Amino acid sequence: MNDNENWYRDNVVFPFGFGLSYTNFKWEISEANIDNGVILDEQDEIKIEVKVTNMGNVSGREVVQLYYSPQY
């Protein structure tokens, strides 16, 4: 092995392509307790159910993440 190969083996934790999925997923919001434009306060709770279906030919996993930006 040359020095570049040694460095790569010793330092690269997640090589190119790590974590990529080799399948496709379909996402559907199956239930949500909030409508667009509703103003929330600190006592409100948001509940969203997402159905994720593997549409490909190989098994895989998908992570569902929800991001919320409250008004100022």
mmJSON file of the N, C-alpha and C atoms, coordinates in Angstrom:
{"data_MODEL":{"atom_site":{
"group_PDB":["ATOM","ATOM","ATOM","ATOM","ATOM","ATOM","ATOM","ATOM","ATOM","ATOM","ATOM","ATOM","ATOM","ATOM","ATOM","ATOM","ATOM","ATOM","ATOM","ATOM","ATOM","ATOM","ATOM","ATOM","ATOM","ATOM","ATOM","ATOM","ATOM","ATOM","ATOM","ATOM","ATOM","ATOM","ATOM","ATOM","ATOM","ATOM","ATOM","ATOM","ATOM","ATOM","ATOM","ATOM","ATOM","ATOM","ATOM","ATOM","ATOM","ATOM","ATOM","ATOM","ATOM","ATOM","ATOM","ATOM","ATOM","ATOM","ATOM","ATOM","ATOM","ATOM","ATOM","ATOM","ATOM","ATOM","ATOM","ATOM","ATOM","ATOM","ATOM","ATOM","ATOM","ATOM","ATOM","ATOM","ATOM","ATOM","ATOM","ATOM","ATOM","ATOM","ATOM","ATOM","ATOM","ATOM","ATOM","ATOM","ATOM","ATOM","ATOM","ATOM","ATOM","ATOM","ATOM","ATOM","ATOM","ATOM","ATOM","ATOM","ATOM","ATOM","ATOM","ATOM","ATOM","ATOM","ATOM","ATOM","ATOM","ATOM","ATOM","ATOM","ATOM","ATOM","ATOM","ATOM","ATOM","ATOM","ATOM","ATOM","ATOM","ATOM","ATOM","ATOM","ATOM","ATOM","ATOM","ATOM","ATOM","ATOM","ATOM","ATOM","ATOM","ATOM","ATOM","ATOM","ATOM","ATOM","ATOM","ATOM","ATOM","ATOM","ATOM","ATOM","ATOM","ATOM","ATOM","ATOM","ATOM","ATOM","ATOM","ATOM","ATOM","ATOM","ATOM","ATOM","ATOM","ATOM","ATOM","ATOM","ATOM","ATOM","ATOM","ATOM","ATOM","ATOM","ATOM","ATOM","ATOM","ATOM","ATOM","ATOM","ATOM","ATOM","ATOM","ATOM","ATOM","ATOM","ATOM","ATOM","ATOM","ATOM","ATOM","ATOM","ATOM","ATOM","ATOM","ATOM","ATOM","ATOM","ATOM","ATOM","ATOM","ATOM","ATOM","ATOM","ATOM","ATOM","ATOM","ATOM","ATOM","ATOM","ATOM","ATOM","ATOM","ATOM","ATOM","ATOM","ATOM","ATOM","ATOM","ATOM","ATOM","ATOM","ATOM","ATOM"],
"id":[1,2,3,4,5,6,7,8,9,10,11,12,13,14,15,16,17,18,19,20,21,22,23,24,25,26,27,28,29,30,31,32,33,34,35,36,37,38,39,40,41,42,43,44,45,46,47,48,49,50,51,52,53,54,55,56,57,58,59,60,61,62,63,64,65,66,67,68,69,70,71,72,73,74,75,76,77,78,79,80,81,82,83,84,85,86,87,88,89,90,91,92,93,94,95,96,97,98,99,100,101,102,103,104,105,106,107,108,109,110,111,112,113,114,115,116,117,118,119,120,121,122,123,124,125,126,127,128,129,130,131,132,133,134,135,136,137,138,139,140,141,142,143,144,145,146,147,148,149,150,151,152,153,154,155,156,157,158,159,160,161,162,163,164,165,166,167,168,169,170,171,172,173,174,175,176,177,178,179,180,181,182,183,184,185,186,187,188,189,190,191,192,193,194,195,196,197,198,199,200,201,202,203,204,205,206,207,208,209,210,211,212,213,214,215,216],
"type_symbol":["N","C","C","N","C","C","N","C","C","N","C","C","N","C","C","N","C","C","N","C","C","N","C","C","N","C","C","N","C","C","N","C","C","N","C","C","N","C","C","N","C","C","N","C","C","N","C","C","N","C","C","N","C","C","N","C","C","N","C","C","N","C","C","N","C","C","N","C","C","N","C","C","N","C","C","N","C","C","N","C","C","N","C","C","N","C","C","N","C","C","N","C","C","N","C","C","N","C","C","N","C","C","N","C","C","N","C","C","N","C","C","N","C","C","N","C","C","N","C","C","N","C","C","N","C","C","N","C","C","N","C","C","N","C","C","N","C","C","N","C","C","N","C","C","N","C","C","N","C","C","N","C","C","N","C","C","N","C","C","N","C","C","N","C","C","N","C","C","N","C","C","N","C","C","N","C","C","N","C","C","N","C","C","N","C","C","N","C","C","N","C","C","N","C","C","N","C","C","N","C","C","N","C","C","N","C","C","N","C","C","N","C","C","N","C","C"],
"label_atom_id":["N","CA","C","N","CA","C","N","CA","C","N","CA","C","N","CA","C","N","CA","C","N","CA","C","N","CA","C","N","CA","C","N","CA","C","N","CA","C","N","CA","C","N","CA","C","N","CA","C","N","CA","C","N","CA","C","N","CA","C","N","CA","C","N","CA","C","N","CA","C","N","CA","C","N","CA","C","N","CA","C","N","CA","C","N","CA","C","N","CA","C","N","CA","C","N","CA","C","N","CA","C","N","CA","C","N","CA","C","N","CA","C","N","CA","C","N","CA","C","N","CA","C","N","CA","C","N","CA","C","N","CA","C","N","CA","C","N","CA","C","N","CA","C","N","CA","C","N","CA","C","N","CA","C","N","CA","C","N","CA","C","N","CA","C","N","CA","C","N","CA","C","N","CA","C","N","CA","C","N","CA","C","N","CA","C","N","CA","C","N","CA","C","N","CA","C","N","CA","C","N","CA","C","N","CA","C","N","CA","C","N","CA","C","N","CA","C","N","CA","C","N","CA","C","N","CA","C","N","CA","C","N","CA","C","N","CA","C","N","CA","C","N","CA","C","N","CA","C","N","CA","C"],
"label_alt_id":[null,null,null,null,null,null,null,null,null,null,null,null,null,null,null,null,null,null,null,null,null,null,null,null,null,null,null,null,null,null,null,null,null,null,null,null,null,null,null,null,null,null,null,null,null,null,null,null,null,null,null,null,null,null,null,null,null,null,null,null,null,null,null,null,null,null,null,null,null,null,null,null,null,null,null,null,null,null,null,null,null,null,null,null,null,null,null,null,null,null,null,null,null,null,null,null,null,null,null,null,null,null,null,null,null,null,null,null,null,null,null,null,null,null,null,null,null,null,null,null,null,null,null,null,null,null,null,null,null,null,null,null,null,null,null,null,null,null,null,null,null,null,null,null,null,null,null,null,null,null,null,null,null,null,null,null,null,null,null,null,null,null,null,null,null,null,null,null,null,null,null,null,null,null,null,null,null,null,null,null,null,null,null,null,null,null,null,null,null,null,null,null,null,null,null,null,null,null,null,null,null,null,null,null,null,null,null,null,null,null,null,null,null,null,null,null],
"label_comp_id":["MET","MET","MET","ASN","ASN","ASN","ASP","ASP","ASP","ASN","ASN","ASN","GLU","GLU","GLU","ASN","ASN","ASN","TRP","TRP","TRP","TYR","TYR","TYR","ARG","ARG","ARG","ASP","ASP","ASP","ASN","ASN","ASN","VAL","VAL","VAL","VAL","VAL","VAL","PHE","PHE","PHE","PRO","PRO","PRO","PHE","PHE","PHE","GLY","GLY","GLY","PHE","PHE","PHE","GLY","GLY","GLY","LEU","LEU","LEU","SER","SER","SER","TYR","TYR","TYR","THR","THR","THR","ASN","ASN","ASN","PHE","PHE","PHE","LYS","LYS","LYS","TRP","TRP","TRP","GLU","GLU","GLU","ILE","ILE","ILE","SER","SER","SER","GLU","GLU","GLU","ALA","ALA","ALA","ASN","ASN","ASN","ILE","ILE","ILE","ASP","ASP","ASP","ASN","ASN","ASN","GLY","GLY","GLY","VAL","VAL","VAL","ILE","ILE","ILE","LEU","LEU","LEU","ASP","ASP","ASP","GLU","GLU","GLU","GLN","GLN","GLN","ASP","ASP","ASP","GLU","GLU","GLU","ILE","ILE","ILE","LYS","LYS","LYS","ILE","ILE","ILE","GLU","GLU","GLU","VAL","VAL","VAL","LYS","LYS","LYS","VAL","VAL","VAL","THR","THR","THR","ASN","ASN","ASN","MET","MET","MET","GLY","GLY","GLY","ASN","ASN","ASN","VAL","VAL","VAL","SER","SER","SER","GLY","GLY","GLY","ARG","ARG","ARG","GLU","GLU","GLU","VAL","VAL","VAL","VAL","VAL","VAL","GLN","GLN","GLN","LEU","LEU","LEU","TYR","TYR","TYR","TYR","TYR","TYR","SER","SER","SER","PRO","PRO","PRO","GLN","GLN","GLN","TYR","TYR","TYR"],
"label_asym_id":["A","A","A","A","A","A","A","A","A","A","A","A","A","A","A","A","A","A","A","A","A","A","A","A","A","A","A","A","A","A","A","A","A","A","A","A","A","A","A","A","A","A","A","A","A","A","A","A","A","A","A","A","A","A","A","A","A","A","A","A","A","A","A","A","A","A","A","A","A","A","A","A","A","A","A","A","A","A","A","A","A","A","A","A","A","A","A","A","A","A","A","A","A","A","A","A","A","A","A","A","A","A","A","A","A","A","A","A","A","A","A","A","A","A","A","A","A","A","A","A","A","A","A","A","A","A","A","A","A","A","A","A","A","A","A","A","A","A","A","A","A","A","A","A","A","A","A","A","A","A","A","A","A","A","A","A","A","A","A","A","A","A","A","A","A","A","A","A","A","A","A","A","A","A","A","A","A","A","A","A","A","A","A","A","A","A","A","A","A","A","A","A","A","A","A","A","A","A","A","A","A","A","A","A","A","A","A","A","A","A","A","A","A","A","A","A"],
"label_entity_id":["1","1","1","1","1","1","1","1","1","1","1","1","1","1","1","1","1","1","1","1","1","1","1","1","1","1","1","1","1","1","1","1","1","1","1","1","1","1","1","1","1","1","1","1","1","1","1","1","1","1","1","1","1","1","1","1","1","1","1","1","1","1","1","1","1","1","1","1","1","1","1","1","1","1","1","1","1","1","1","1","1","1","1","1","1","1","1","1","1","1","1","1","1","1","1","1","1","1","1","1","1","1","1","1","1","1","1","1","1","1","1","1","1","1","1","1","1","1","1","1","1","1","1","1","1","1","1","1","1","1","1","1","1","1","1","1","1","1","1","1","1","1","1","1","1","1","1","1","1","1","1","1","1","1","1","1","1","1","1","1","1","1","1","1","1","1","1","1","1","1","1","1","1","1","1","1","1","1","1","1","1","1","1","1","1","1","1","1","1","1","1","1","1","1","1","1","1","1","1","1","1","1","1","1","1","1","1","1","1","1","1","1","1","1","1","1"],
"label_seq_id":[1,1,1,2,2,2,3,3,3,4,4,4,5,5,5,6,6,6,7,7,7,8,8,8,9,9,9,10,10,10,11,11,11,12,12,12,13,13,13,14,14,14,15,15,15,16,16,16,17,17,17,18,18,18,19,19,19,20,20,20,21,21,21,22,22,22,23,23,23,24,24,24,25,25,25,26,26,26,27,27,27,28,28,28,29,29,29,30,30,30,31,31,31,32,32,32,33,33,33,34,34,34,35,35,35,36,36,36,37,37,37,38,38,38,39,39,39,40,40,40,41,41,41,42,42,42,43,43,43,44,44,44,45,45,45,46,46,46,47,47,47,48,48,48,49,49,49,50,50,50,51,51,51,52,52,52,53,53,53,54,54,54,55,55,55,56,56,56,57,57,57,58,58,58,59,59,59,60,60,60,61,61,61,62,62,62,63,63,63,64,64,64,65,65,65,66,66,66,67,67,67,68,68,68,69,69,69,70,70,70,71,71,71,72,72,72],
"pdbx_PDB_ins_code":[null,null,null,null,null,null,null,null,null,null,null,null,null,null,null,null,null,null,null,null,null,null,null,null,null,null,null,null,null,null,null,null,null,null,null,null,null,null,null,null,null,null,null,null,null,null,null,null,null,null,null,null,null,null,null,null,null,null,null,null,null,null,null,null,null,null,null,null,null,null,null,null,null,null,null,null,null,null,null,null,null,null,null,null,null,null,null,null,null,null,null,null,null,null,null,null,null,null,null,null,null,null,null,null,null,null,null,null,null,null,null,null,null,null,null,null,null,null,null,null,null,null,null,null,null,null,null,null,null,null,null,null,null,null,null,null,null,null,null,null,null,null,null,null,null,null,null,null,null,null,null,null,null,null,null,null,null,null,null,null,null,null,null,null,null,null,null,null,null,null,null,null,null,null,null,null,null,null,null,null,null,null,null,null,null,null,null,null,null,null,null,null,null,null,null,null,null,null,null,null,null,null,null,null,null,null,null,null,null,null,null,null,null,null,null,null],
"Cartn_x":[0.829,0.0,0.871,0.379,1.121,0.596,1.219,0.843,-0.598,-1.09,-2.472,-3.464,-3.2,-4.091,-4.089,-2.939,-2.852,-3.623,-3.443,-4.147,-5.663,-6.119,-7.549,-8.089,-7.421,-7.861,-7.886,-6.94,-6.843,-7.758,-8.191,-8.91,-10.336,-10.65,-11.98,-12.948,-13.928,-14.88,-16.067,-16.552,-17.699,-17.293,-16.932,-16.495,-17.626,-17.277,-18.252,-19.34,-20.573,-21.703,-22.248,-21.546,-22.028,-23.353,-24.329,-25.625,-26.584,-26.135,-27.043,-27.991,-29.197,-30.173,-30.19,-30.337,-30.395,-31.82,-32.759,-34.165,-34.891,-36.16,-36.964,-38.102,-38.457,-39.52,-40.6,-41.833,-42.975,-43.416,-43.57,-44.001,-45.421,-46.257,-47.61,-47.902,-48.463,-48.951,-50.319,-50.407,-51.652,-52.571,-51.998,-52.816,-52.038,-52.717,-52.109,-53.178,-52.813,-53.789,-53.694,-53.084,-52.901,-53.156,-53.786,-54.044,-53.056,-52.839,-51.968,-52.502,-51.599,-51.954,-52.428,-52.556,-52.995,-51.865,-52.202,-51.206,-51.188,-50.002,-49.839,-49.326,-49.624,-48.982,-48.196,-47.566,-46.657,-47.372,-48.671,-49.431,-49.869,-49.796,-50.256,-49.277,-49.812,-49.007,-49.266,-48.201,-48.311,-48.135,-49.057,-48.949,-49.13,-48.136,-48.189,-47.766,-48.607,-48.28,-47.904,-46.772,-46.274,-46.17,-46.744,-46.636,-45.522,-44.513,-43.391,-43.435,-43.466,-43.553,-42.327,-41.683,-40.542,-41.083,-40.764,-41.251,-40.237,-39.064,-38.007,-37.983,-36.941,-36.792,-35.886,-35.256,-34.369,-34.841,-34.492,-34.893,-34.075,-34.608,-33.915,-34.607,-34.008,-34.567,-34.602,-35.569,-35.721,-35.958,-35.413,-35.593,-36.568,-37.583,-38.559,-38.183,-38.004,-37.661,-38.656,-39.024,-39.943,-39.249,-39.266,-38.666,-39.764,-39.687,-40.691,-39.989,-40.448,-39.907,-41.024,-40.996,-42.044,-41.931,-43.038,-43.018,-42.337,-41.843,-41.166,-42.136],
"Cartn_y":[-1.186,0.0,1.246,2.27,3.537,4.41,5.568,6.443,6.927,7.213,7.667,6.584,5.353,4.26,4.058,4.172,4.048,5.17,6.401,7.533,7.324,6.917,6.705,5.648,4.537,3.443,3.876,4.694,5.114,6.284,7.094,8.334,8.436,7.764,7.91,6.975,7.574,6.795,6.393,7.319,7.059,7.278,6.235,6.395,6.851,7.312,7.793,6.746,7.185,6.297,5.709,5.881,5.339,5.992,5.192,5.715,5.943,5.757,5.913,4.728,4.975,3.911,3.444,2.168,1.606,1.213,1.88,1.653,3.001,3.002,4.228,4.094,5.21,5.214,6.208,5.87,6.764,7.225,8.532,9.107,9.639,9.364,9.911,10.396,11.582,12.029,11.388,10.435,9.706,10.395,11.194,11.914,13.111,14.216,15.415,16.144,16.633,17.321,18.836,19.318,20.758,21.123,22.267,22.753,23.865,24.101,25.2,26.53,27.37,28.707,28.838,27.725,27.775,28.336,29.249,29.821,28.985,28.538,27.683,28.475,27.997,28.554,27.433,27.749,26.784,25.561,25.598,24.466,23.482,23.906,23.064,21.933,20.846,19.694,19.383,19.102,18.744,17.24,16.594,15.154,14.907,14.281,13.963,12.509,11.728,10.338,10.251,9.597,9.459,7.975,7.584,6.206,6.177,5.351,5.22,3.823,3.767,2.496,2.322,1.173,0.846,0.457,1.244,1.011,0.262,-0.021,-0.645,-2.148,-2.729,-4.182,-4.723,-3.85,-4.294,-3.688,-4.33,-3.801,-2.555,-1.726,-0.505,0.125,1.17,1.915,3.387,4.074,5.496,6.207,7.382,8.182,9.312,9.453,10.528,11.631,12.849,13.99,15.111,15.806,16.925,18.159,19.239,20.504,21.535,22.284,23.299,24.599,25.696,27.024,27.859,28.084,28.9,30.358,31.051,32.484,33.207,34.381,35.173,35.745],
"Cartn_z":[0.0,0.0,0.0,-0.689,-0.65,0.481,0.679,1.796,1.711,0.49,0.328,0.766,0.399,0.783,2.298,2.912,4.373,5.064,4.58,5.162,5.045,3.865,3.633,4.596,4.701,5.568,7.038,7.45,8.843,9.209,8.233,8.544,8.02,6.957,6.367,7.095,7.769,8.543,7.679,6.856,6.005,4.548,3.831,2.45,1.533,0.348,-0.627,-0.83,-0.763,-0.962,0.318,1.44,2.7,3.049,3.381,3.781,2.629,1.397,0.268,0.208,-0.189,-0.326,-1.776,-1.951,-3.293,-3.652,-3.029,-3.301,-3.241,-3.558,-3.548,-2.551,-1.929,-0.947,-1.339,-0.991,-1.185,0.2,0.371,1.649,1.504,2.503,2.546,3.96,4.083,5.387,5.564,6.483,6.672,7.671,8.572,9.542,10.075,10.239,10.829,11.621,12.793,13.64,13.517,12.448,12.27,10.806,10.59,9.241,8.9,7.615,7.183,7.698,8.164,8.585,10.019,10.741,12.135,12.993,13.887,14.796,16.072,16.457,17.623,18.815,20.008,21.2,21.879,23.0,23.628,24.196,24.325,24.855,23.767,22.519,21.417,21.137,20.617,20.246,18.781,18.058,16.644,16.531,15.846,15.618,14.125,13.521,12.097,11.923,11.291,10.988,9.52,9.252,7.89,7.558,6.444,5.967,4.933,5.162,4.243,3.639,2.315,1.602,0.726,0.831,-0.02,-1.399,-2.409,-3.762,-4.628,-4.09,-4.869,-4.751,-5.32,-5.358,-4.262,-3.488,-2.417,-1.097,-0.001,1.294,1.619,2.47,2.862,4.048,4.547,5.677,5.321,5.879,5.623,6.953,7.101,8.301,7.987,8.818,8.659,9.645,9.139,9.985,9.717,10.769,10.66,11.205,10.433,10.855,11.019,12.093,12.397,12.756,12.182,12.503,13.097,14.396,15.012,14.605,14.657,14.368,15.52,15.24,16.27,17.246],
"occupancy":[1.0,1.0,1.0,1.0,1.0,1.0,1.0,1.0,1.0,1.0,1.0,1.0,1.0,1.0,1.0,1.0,1.0,1.0,1.0,1.0,1.0,1.0,1.0,1.0,1.0,1.0,1.0,1.0,1.0,1.0,1.0,1.0,1.0,1.0,1.0,1.0,1.0,1.0,1.0,1.0,1.0,1.0,1.0,1.0,1.0,1.0,1.0,1.0,1.0,1.0,1.0,1.0,1.0,1.0,1.0,1.0,1.0,1.0,1.0,1.0,1.0,1.0,1.0,1.0,1.0,1.0,1.0,1.0,1.0,1.0,1.0,1.0,1.0,1.0,1.0,1.0,1.0,1.0,1.0,1.0,1.0,1.0,1.0,1.0,1.0,1.0,1.0,1.0,1.0,1.0,1.0,1.0,1.0,1.0,1.0,1.0,1.0,1.0,1.0,1.0,1.0,1.0,1.0,1.0,1.0,1.0,1.0,1.0,1.0,1.0,1.0,1.0,1.0,1.0,1.0,1.0,1.0,1.0,1.0,1.0,1.0,1.0,1.0,1.0,1.0,1.0,1.0,1.0,1.0,1.0,1.0,1.0,1.0,1.0,1.0,1.0,1.0,1.0,1.0,1.0,1.0,1.0,1.0,1.0,1.0,1.0,1.0,1.0,1.0,1.0,1.0,1.0,1.0,1.0,1.0,1.0,1.0,1.0,1.0,1.0,1.0,1.0,1.0,1.0,1.0,1.0,1.0,1.0,1.0,1.0,1.0,1.0,1.0,1.0,1.0,1.0,1.0,1.0,1.0,1.0,1.0,1.0,1.0,1.0,1.0,1.0,1.0,1.0,1.0,1.0,1.0,1.0,1.0,1.0,1.0,1.0,1.0,1.0,1.0,1.0,1.0,1.0,1.0,1.0,1.0,1.0,1.0,1.0,1.0,1.0,1.0,1.0,1.0,1.0,1.0,1.0],
"B_iso_or_equiv":[0.0,0.0,0.0,0.0,0.0,0.0,0.0,0.0,0.0,0.0,0.0,0.0,0.0,0.0,0.0,0.0,0.0,0.0,0.0,0.0,0.0,0.0,0.0,0.0,0.0,0.0,0.0,0.0,0.0,0.0,0.0,0.0,0.0,0.0,0.0,0.0,0.0,0.0,0.0,0.0,0.0,0.0,0.0,0.0,0.0,0.0,0.0,0.0,0.0,0.0,0.0,0.0,0.0,0.0,0.0,0.0,0.0,0.0,0.0,0.0,0.0,0.0,0.0,0.0,0.0,0.0,0.0,0.0,0.0,0.0,0.0,0.0,0.0,0.0,0.0,0.0,0.0,0.0,0.0,0.0,0.0,0.0,0.0,0.0,0.0,0.0,0.0,0.0,0.0,0.0,0.0,0.0,0.0,0.0,0.0,0.0,0.0,0.0,0.0,0.0,0.0,0.0,0.0,0.0,0.0,0.0,0.0,0.0,0.0,0.0,0.0,0.0,0.0,0.0,0.0,0.0,0.0,0.0,0.0,0.0,0.0,0.0,0.0,0.0,0.0,0.0,0.0,0.0,0.0,0.0,0.0,0.0,0.0,0.0,0.0,0.0,0.0,0.0,0.0,0.0,0.0,0.0,0.0,0.0,0.0,0.0,0.0,0.0,0.0,0.0,0.0,0.0,0.0,0.0,0.0,0.0,0.0,0.0,0.0,0.0,0.0,0.0,0.0,0.0,0.0,0.0,0.0,0.0,0.0,0.0,0.0,0.0,0.0,0.0,0.0,0.0,0.0,0.0,0.0,0.0,0.0,0.0,0.0,0.0,0.0,0.0,0.0,0.0,0.0,0.0,0.0,0.0,0.0,0.0,0.0,0.0,0.0,0.0,0.0,0.0,0.0,0.0,0.0,0.0,0.0,0.0,0.0,0.0,0.0,0.0,0.0,0.0,0.0,0.0,0.0,0.0],
"pdbx_formal_charge":[null,null,null,null,null,null,null,null,null,null,null,null,null,null,null,null,null,null,null,null,null,null,null,null,null,null,null,null,null,null,null,null,null,null,null,null,null,null,null,null,null,null,null,null,null,null,null,null,null,null,null,null,null,null,null,null,null,null,null,null,null,null,null,null,null,null,null,null,null,null,null,null,null,null,null,null,null,null,null,null,null,null,null,null,null,null,null,null,null,null,null,null,null,null,null,null,null,null,null,null,null,null,null,null,null,null,null,null,null,null,null,null,null,null,null,null,null,null,null,null,null,null,null,null,null,null,null,null,null,null,null,null,null,null,null,null,null,null,null,null,null,null,null,null,null,null,null,null,null,null,null,null,null,null,null,null,null,null,null,null,null,null,null,null,null,null,null,null,null,null,null,null,null,null,null,null,null,null,null,null,null,null,null,null,null,null,null,null,null,null,null,null,null,null,null,null,null,null,null,null,null,null,null,null,null,null,null,null,null,null,null,null,null,null,null,null],
"auth_seq_id":[1,1,1,2,2,2,3,3,3,4,4,4,5,5,5,6,6,6,7,7,7,8,8,8,9,9,9,10,10,10,11,11,11,12,12,12,13,13,13,14,14,14,15,15,15,16,16,16,17,17,17,18,18,18,19,19,19,20,20,20,21,21,21,22,22,22,23,23,23,24,24,24,25,25,25,26,26,26,27,27,27,28,28,28,29,29,29,30,30,30,31,31,31,32,32,32,33,33,33,34,34,34,35,35,35,36,36,36,37,37,37,38,38,38,39,39,39,40,40,40,41,41,41,42,42,42,43,43,43,44,44,44,45,45,45,46,46,46,47,47,47,48,48,48,49,49,49,50,50,50,51,51,51,52,52,52,53,53,53,54,54,54,55,55,55,56,56,56,57,57,57,58,58,58,59,59,59,60,60,60,61,61,61,62,62,62,63,63,63,64,64,64,65,65,65,66,66,66,67,67,67,68,68,68,69,69,69,70,70,70,71,71,71,72,72,72],
"auth_comp_id":["MET","MET","MET","ASN","ASN","ASN","ASP","ASP","ASP","ASN","ASN","ASN","GLU","GLU","GLU","ASN","ASN","ASN","TRP","TRP","TRP","TYR","TYR","TYR","ARG","ARG","ARG","ASP","ASP","ASP","ASN","ASN","ASN","VAL","VAL","VAL","VAL","VAL","VAL","PHE","PHE","PHE","PRO","PRO","PRO","PHE","PHE","PHE","GLY","GLY","GLY","PHE","PHE","PHE","GLY","GLY","GLY","LEU","LEU","LEU","SER","SER","SER","TYR","TYR","TYR","THR","THR","THR","ASN","ASN","ASN","PHE","PHE","PHE","LYS","LYS","LYS","TRP","TRP","TRP","GLU","GLU","GLU","ILE","ILE","ILE","SER","SER","SER","GLU","GLU","GLU","ALA","ALA","ALA","ASN","ASN","ASN","ILE","ILE","ILE","ASP","ASP","ASP","ASN","ASN","ASN","GLY","GLY","GLY","VAL","VAL","VAL","ILE","ILE","ILE","LEU","LEU","LEU","ASP","ASP","ASP","GLU","GLU","GLU","GLN","GLN","GLN","ASP","ASP","ASP","GLU","GLU","GLU","ILE","ILE","ILE","LYS","LYS","LYS","ILE","ILE","ILE","GLU","GLU","GLU","VAL","VAL","VAL","LYS","LYS","LYS","VAL","VAL","VAL","THR","THR","THR","ASN","ASN","ASN","MET","MET","MET","GLY","GLY","GLY","ASN","ASN","ASN","VAL","VAL","VAL","SER","SER","SER","GLY","GLY","GLY","ARG","ARG","ARG","GLU","GLU","GLU","VAL","VAL","VAL","VAL","VAL","VAL","GLN","GLN","GLN","LEU","LEU","LEU","TYR","TYR","TYR","TYR","TYR","TYR","SER","SER","SER","PRO","PRO","PRO","GLN","GLN","GLN","TYR","TYR","TYR"],
"auth_asym_id":["A","A","A","A","A","A","A","A","A","A","A","A","A","A","A","A","A","A","A","A","A","A","A","A","A","A","A","A","A","A","A","A","A","A","A","A","A","A","A","A","A","A","A","A","A","A","A","A","A","A","A","A","A","A","A","A","A","A","A","A","A","A","A","A","A","A","A","A","A","A","A","A","A","A","A","A","A","A","A","A","A","A","A","A","A","A","A","A","A","A","A","A","A","A","A","A","A","A","A","A","A","A","A","A","A","A","A","A","A","A","A","A","A","A","A","A","A","A","A","A","A","A","A","A","A","A","A","A","A","A","A","A","A","A","A","A","A","A","A","A","A","A","A","A","A","A","A","A","A","A","A","A","A","A","A","A","A","A","A","A","A","A","A","A","A","A","A","A","A","A","A","A","A","A","A","A","A","A","A","A","A","A","A","A","A","A","A","A","A","A","A","A","A","A","A","A","A","A","A","A","A","A","A","A","A","A","A","A","A","A","A","A","A","A","A","A"],
"auth_atom_id":["N","CA","C","N","CA","C","N","CA","C","N","CA","C","N","CA","C","N","CA","C","N","CA","C","N","CA","C","N","CA","C","N","CA","C","N","CA","C","N","CA","C","N","CA","C","N","CA","C","N","CA","C","N","CA","C","N","CA","C","N","CA","C","N","CA","C","N","CA","C","N","CA","C","N","CA","C","N","CA","C","N","CA","C","N","CA","C","N","CA","C","N","CA","C","N","CA","C","N","CA","C","N","CA","C","N","CA","C","N","CA","C","N","CA","C","N","CA","C","N","CA","C","N","CA","C","N","CA","C","N","CA","C","N","CA","C","N","CA","C","N","CA","C","N","CA","C","N","CA","C","N","CA","C","N","CA","C","N","CA","C","N","CA","C","N","CA","C","N","CA","C","N","CA","C","N","CA","C","N","CA","C","N","CA","C","N","CA","C","N","CA","C","N","CA","C","N","CA","C","N","CA","C","N","CA","C","N","CA","C","N","CA","C","N","CA","C","N","CA","C","N","CA","C","N","CA","C","N","CA","C","N","CA","C","N","CA","C","N","CA","C","N","CA","C","N","CA","C","N","CA","C"],
"pdbx_PDB_model_num":[1,1,1,1,1,1,1,1,1,1,1,1,1,1,1,1,1,1,1,1,1,1,1,1,1,1,1,1,1,1,1,1,1,1,1,1,1,1,1,1,1,1,1,1,1,1,1,1,1,1,1,1,1,1,1,1,1,1,1,1,1,1,1,1,1,1,1,1,1,1,1,1,1,1,1,1,1,1,1,1,1,1,1,1,1,1,1,1,1,1,1,1,1,1,1,1,1,1,1,1,1,1,1,1,1,1,1,1,1,1,1,1,1,1,1,1,1,1,1,1,1,1,1,1,1,1,1,1,1,1,1,1,1,1,1,1,1,1,1,1,1,1,1,1,1,1,1,1,1,1,1,1,1,1,1,1,1,1,1,1,1,1,1,1,1,1,1,1,1,1,1,1,1,1,1,1,1,1,1,1,1,1,1,1,1,1,1,1,1,1,1,1,1,1,1,1,1,1,1,1,1,1,1,1,1,1,1,1,1,1,1,1,1,1,1,1]
}}}
